[in-house]
Amino acid sequence: MEERIIDDEYGRGVRLKKTEDGYVDVTDVLAEKQEEEEMGDEVSFEFPLLDGEDDEDLVGLSPEEALALRQKKAEAAAKRQAEYENACAEGEALLAEGKYTEAEKAFERALQLDEIATVASAGYWRAKTENFAKADVLAEEYAKDGIESLQYDLGYDATDVLRRDYHEVFQKRIEELTAEEKPLAENVEGKQKNRRKVILARLYKSGIAVALALLATVVFGILAFSNFADRRTVKDPTGFIVKACVFGALCVACFVVLIVFVNKLYNALRIHLKNERLSSTEEGGRLVVVRRYKALYEALAKLPEESEDTAETKNED
């Protein structure tokens, strides 16, 4: 078939091919065919990534070197996994023998190999709490920050293991803490209520005294200033001086009284804030601890299925 090359309005070469329907622009078609011919067949290699492996690890490596690197990493991962399993097995054996300190160290080695592993995380706290005979060791660590902090450190799976295996222990501690909380709360909050009445009365009196002293200071200050300002209009020059001095002295005296009552108001307010903090007294501090422990044990006493149902309900809301 006949072909022609002409210039378009921009001076670019356009290739036309004559067909039965007339001339057709085949410039793009031919260019694509030519590009495909120049590229030829491409060869690509795909390497599945190992855990912890990054694409950058394979940059600049030949296929043989990449395979060797992958094999080396696989061997290292297998060795690490074997060491982890051995440490966990050692910890379990020591737990069975009641050697809790040694078991804790064994699980600690396992956690260094895999810090989010379920068996090692649960085993570590089983050893640290002597199979939860001393459950408050765990509560002391996580009661303040709550169940979220515990789940973050141990992992959700390890937390669920503790929930299932020690459900009865957590329920028993809840009952014990509830029995301790009731009389302690009555005593602490009763004393707090009685102190609150006295402190609020002191705050009220100090507040009124501060307001009156401030008002008197301002009034006598204005009178002293106005008498001094009118010195040119009064006939007796000594009269305004005496009045200004008297009102000025009263202003200073009221200001001193104001400072005294402000200090009393500040102290009353400080005592009030301290009284509202339960932890400000020894008994109140114990009540705070008991309530925190109880809240943590209540969260742990929920079986995994119950926790999931609660989370779904919150999401729906």
C-alpha positions in Angstrom: 0.0 0.0 0.0 1.0 3.5 -0.7 2.4 5.6 2.3 3.1 9.3 2.5 4.9 11.5 5.1 3.6 15.1 5.4 4.2 17.9 8.0 1.3 18.9 10.2 0.7 22.5 11.3 3.4 22.1 14.1 6.0 20.9 11.6 5.9 17.4 12.9 6.1 14.4 10.5 2.8 12.5 10.0 2.8 9.2 8.3 -0.3 8.4 6.1 -1.2 5.0 4.7 -3.6 4.7 1.8 -6.5 2.3 2.3 -9.8 1.5 0.5 -11.4 4.3 2.7 -8.7 6.8 1.9 -5.5 7.9 3.7 -5.3 6.9 7.4 -2.9 8.4 10.1 -0.7 5.5 11.2 2.0 7.5 12.9 1.2 6.3 16.5 0.6 2.7 15.5 4.0 2.4 13.8 5.7 4.2 16.7 4.3 1.7 19.2 5.3 -1.3 17.0 8.8 0.1 16.7 9.1 0.7 20.5 8.0 -2.9 21.1 10.6 -4.2 18.7 13.4 -2.1 20.4 12.4 -3.3 23.9 12.4 -7.0 23.0 11.7 -9.6 25.6 12.0 -8.5 29.3 13.2 -10.8 32.0 12.0 -10.2 35.6 12.7 -12.0 38.9 10.4 -12.1 41.8 11.5 -12.9 45.3 9.0 -13.5 48.1 9.8 -11.4 51.1 10.8 -13.0 54.4 9.5 -11.7 57.7 11.5 -8.7 58.6 13.0 -8.5 55.1 12.9 -5.2 53.1 13.0 -4.6 49.4 16.2 -2.6 50.0 17.9 -5.8 51.1 17.8 -7.2 47.6 18.9 -4.0 45.8 21.9 -4.6 43.6 22.0 -8.3 44.2 22.1 -11.0 41.6 19.5 -13.8 41.7 22.0 -16.1 43.2 23.1 -13.6 45.9 19.4 -12.8 46.7 18.6 -16.5 47.2 21.7 -17.0 49.4 20.6 -14.0 51.5 17.1 -15.3 51.9 18.4 -18.7 52.9 20.7 -17.2 55.5 17.9 -15.2 57.0 15.6 -18.2 57.0 18.3 -20.2 58.9 18.7 -17.3 61.4 14.9 -17.1 61.9 14.7 -20.9 62.4 17.5 -20.8 65.0 15.9 -17.9 66.8 12.6 -19.7 66.9 14.3 -22.9 68.3 15.9 -20.8 71.0 12.6 -19.2 71.9 10.8 -22.6 72.1 13.6 -24.0 74.3 13.5 -21.0 76.7 9.7 -21.3 77.0 9.9 -25.1 77.6 12.5 -24.5 80.3 10.3 -21.8 81.9 7.3 -24.2 81.9 9.3 -26.9 83.5 10.6 -24.6 86.2 7.1 -23.3 86.8 5.9 -26.9 87.4 8.7 -27.3 90.0 7.8 -24.1 91.7 11.1 -22.4 90.9 9.5 -19.1 90.0 12.6 -16.9 90.0 14.4 -19.2 87.6 11.2 -19.5 85.5 10.9 -15.7 85.3 14.5 -15.5 83.9 13.8 -18.2 81.4 10.7 -16.4 80.1 12.6 -13.2 80.1 15.1 -14.7 77.7 12.3 -15.8 75.5 10.8 -12.3 75.4 14.2 -11.0 74.2 13.8 -13.3 71.2 10.1 -12.4 70.6 8.7 -9.6 72.8 5.1 -10.1 71.7 5.0 -13.9 71.9 1.9 -15.1 73.7 3.5 -18.1 75.6 6.5 -16.0 76.8 4.4 -13.0 77.9 1.8 -15.1 79.8 4.6 -17.3 81.3 6.6 -14.3 82.5 3.7 -13.0 84.6 2.8 -16.5 85.8 6.3 -16.8 87.1 6.4 -13.2 88.5 3.2 -13.7 90.4 3.9 -17.3 91.4 1.1 -18.6 89.3 -1.0 -15.6 90.5 -0.8 -16.6 94.1 0.5 -13.0 94.4 -1.9 -11.5 91.8 -1.4 -8.0 93.2 2.2 -8.0 91.7 0.5 -7.6 88.3 -2.1 -5.1 89.6 0.6 -2.9 91.2 2.3 -2.6 87.8 -0.8 -1.9 85.7 -3.7 -0.7 88.0 -2.9 3.0 87.5 -2.8 2.9 83.7 -5.6 0.3 83.3 -6.3 -2.7 81.2 -5.3 -0.9 78.0 -1.7 -0.6 79.1 -1.6 -4.2 80.2 -2.9 -5.4 76.8 -0.4 -3.2 75.0 2.6 -4.7 76.9 1.5 -8.3 77.0 -0.5 -8.5 73.8 -4.2 -9.3 73.5 -3.7 -13.0 73.1 -1.5 -13.3 76.2 -4.1 -11.2 78.2 -6.8 -13.6 77.0 -4.8 -16.6 78.2 -4.6 -15.1 81.7 -8.3 -14.3 81.6 -9.2 -17.9 80.9 -6.6 -19.6 83.1 -7.0 -17.4 86.2 -10.6 -16.3 86.0 -11.4 -17.6 89.4 -8.4 -15.9 91.0 -9.5 -12.5 89.6 -13.1 -13.1 90.8 -11.8 -13.9 94.3 -9.7 -10.8 94.4 -12.7 -8.7 93.3 -14.7 -10.1 96.2 -11.8 -9.5 98.7 -11.3 -5.9 97.5 -15.0 -5.2 97.6 -15.2 -6.3 101.2 -12.2 -4.0 102.0 -13.5 -1.1 100.0 -16.9 -0.7 101.7 -15.9 0.1 105.3 -12.8 2.0 104.1 -14.9 4.2 101.8 -17.4 4.9 104.6 -14.7 6.0 107.0 -12.6 8.0 104.5 -15.5 9.7 102.7 -17.3 10.4 106.1 -14.2 12.2 107.4 -13.8 14.0 104.1 -17.4 15.2 104.2 -17.0 16.5 107.8 -13.8 18.4 106.9 -15.5 19.8 103.8 -18.1 21.6 105.9 -15.5 23.3 108.1 -13.3 24.2 105.2 -16.1 25.6 103.0 -17.3 27.8 106.0 -13.7 29.1 106.3 -13.6 29.8 102.6 -16.9 31.7 102.7 -15.7 33.9 105.7 -12.3 34.6 104.1 -13.9 35.4 100.8 -16.3 38.0 102.4 -13.4 39.5 104.4 -11.3 39.8 101.2 -14.1 41.5 99.3 -14.8 44.0 102.2 -11.1 44.8 102.6 -10.7 45.3 98.9 -13.7 47.6 98.8 -12.4 49.7 101.7 -8.9 49.9 100.2 -10.4 51.2 96.9 -12.7 53.7 98.6 -10.1 55.2 100.9 -7.6 55.3 98.0 -10.1 57.3 95.9 -10.9 59.7 98.7 -7.2 60.3 99.4 -6.6 61.0 95.7 -9.6 63.2 95.3 -8.7 65.3 98.3 -5.2 65.8 97.0 -6.5 66.6 93.5 -8.7 69.4 94.9 -5.9 71.2 96.7 -6.2 74.3 94.5 -9.9 74.8 95.1 -10.0 74.6 98.9 -9.4 77.8 100.9 -7.7 76.0 103.9 -4.4 74.5 102.4 -3.8 72.5 105.5 -7.3 70.9 105.5 -6.8 68.9 102.3 -3.4 67.7 103.4 -4.8 66.3 106.7 -7.7 64.6 104.9 -5.5 63.2 102.2 -3.1 61.8 104.8 -5.9 60.3 106.9 -7.5 58.6 103.9 -4.1 57.5 102.6 -3.3 55.9 106.0 -6.7 54.2 106.0 -6.1 52.9 102.5 -2.7 51.5 103.5 -4.2 49.9 106.6 -7.0 48.3 104.6 -4.5 47.1 102.1 -2.5 45.3 104.8 -5.7 43.7 106.1 -6.5 42.7 102.5 -3.2 40.9 102.2 -3.8 39.0 105.5 -7.3 37.8 104.4 -6.1 36.9 100.9 -3.5 34.7 102.5 -6.2 33.1 104.7 -8.3 32.6 101.6 -5.4 31.0 99.7 -4.7 28.6 102.6 -8.4 27.7 102.9 -8.6 27.0 99.2 -5.4 24.9 99.3 -6.7 22.8 102.2 -10.0 22.4 100.3 -8.3 21.1 97.2 -6.2 18.7 99.3 -9.2 17.4 101.1 -10.9 16.6 97.8 -8.0 14.4 96.9 -8.4 11.0 98.5 -4.7 10.2 98.2 -3.9 13.1 100.6 -4.4 10.8 103.6 -3.0 7.4 104.2 -6.5 5.8 104.4 -7.6 7.7 101.3 -4.5 6.6 99.4 -5.3 3.0 100.3 -8.9 3.5 99.1 -7.6 4.8 95.7 -5.4 1.7 95.4 -8.2 -0.7 96.2 -10.5 0.9 93.6 -7.8 0.8 90.9 -6.9 -2.8 91.7 -10.6 -3.7 91.6 -11.2 -2.0 88.3 -8.2 -3.9 86.8 -9.4 -7.2 88.1 -12.9 -6.6 86.9 -11.5 -6.0 83.4 -9.4 -9.2 83.6 -12.3 -11.2 85.0 -14.2 -10.7 81.7 -13.7 -13.7 79.6 -12.4 -13.0 76.0 -15.8 -13.6 74.5 -17.4 -11.1 76.9 -14.7 -8.5 76.0 -15.4 -9.0 72.3 -19.1 -8.5 72.9 -18.5 -5.3 74.9 -16.2 -3.9 72.2 -18.8 -4.7 69.5 -21.5 -3.0 71.5 -19.4 0.2 71.9 -18.7 0.2 68.2 -22.4 0.0 67.4 -23.1 2.9 69.7 
